[in-house]
């Protein structure tokens, strides 16, 4: 949805409207000061209240071609500056800034500013208590629990109506809520899937046995060619740890599960059946480069990697990790899945204006469609999910299918004690995967995680 002739005409029409009417209305700003990601609990939605968007006093811009034509949908504006912190890649930022420019063209009294923060979590935790944080920030939903518990988020319950909630897929509705309050708005889902080179793999594997045959065919370490490119850390290999009914952490019981037989089986499966066909490194960049250089037929990665794949000129497809068939039963790999959110920060300086922008960005079908088509984001806005163009996009469809098997990352703050323990276990296994005592290692780190959870 980049600026087009239509956009220029729209701006001219708005400008003429301003001259004719004297001004575009603006409301008084609120005066209060300010990736890699959840098994979610279903909680009762808070009581809904009348929102500013339902009154006749809201700030809005109406676009119309003439008094005789039908009035187009309104755009709520507000006025003032809204600062958004993020840790997005440059290609992602470019699209978001383009959308923000479009919104600002419709709302001349609003300024949307994006600020890059490489270490976003630390930056937010330092700035917000000091009253120096942004108005909004962008991250996956797995931060909502710990940030809410720390008092770093601003509830937006007064704006969230049943009508707004029902615009989103159920997973997204759950992601924006924590313990009865809404703190964010969703705009995409994400998980990992197989990205395959069509010159090497004509059809994606339908079962793990087919996947293994492909890996065997292309594994040639003497010539630095491998069966699959696959970063190895707690996030990426969660698919296999959770394939047989295991898990790292259960959000309902708030207990880790590394020592469960099903989790152990999943780890053993990965290191026996996938690791042997990989380059012997866990490094993300190295593994991605192997695929981009055509030295592996497949890569396991997420939507965020698609821009680099396209830049490499690879004719590619996307498909879910295929099921393991054992004794007639299907066991689907269940990689962690998340929902991308725009969070509202405690002490937000311009809450109403920020809400108007966030609502437009997350509920505008054209904005969400742009994020999907240009960045490969998986939509959570129902209207866009049903869009024919989205359904016909092989990338979005492929990742969309993968999301159906995803294991939602926990929202509980206790999950923060789990990541390090899982990565510790993985690093210990990687010292010698062939001889590693995986059950003993996982049980060791299960105890470590429990100790860390207790403080």
VENWOSUL-V744071 format. One record per helix or strand of 3 or more residues. SS is the DSSP state (h for helix, s for strand). FROM is the first residue (numbers start at 1). LEN is the number of residues. If there is no record, write none. Layout:
BEGIN
ss->SS from->FROM len->LEN
ss->SS from->FROM len->LEN
END
This chain:
BEGIN
ss->h from->5 len->17
ss->h from->52 len->3
ss->s from->80 len->7
ss->h from->90 len->17
ss->s from->110 len->7
ss->h from->120 len->8
ss->s from->136 len->5
ss->h from->141 len->9
ss->h from->162 len->4
ss->h from->170 len->6
ss->s from->184 len->7
ss->s from->192 len->6
ss->h from->208 len->11
ss->h from->221 len->3
ss->h from->238 len->4
ss->h from->261 len->13
ss->h from->275 len->3
ss->h from->284 len->9
ss->s from->298 len->5
ss->h from->303 len->9
ss->s from->316 len->4
ss->s from->323 len->4
ss->s from->329 len->3
ss->s from->336 len->10
ss->h from->351 len->13
ss->h from->365 len->11
ss->h from->382 len->4
ss->h from->388 len->4
ss->h from->394 len->10
ss->h from->413 len->18
ss->h from->438 len->16
END
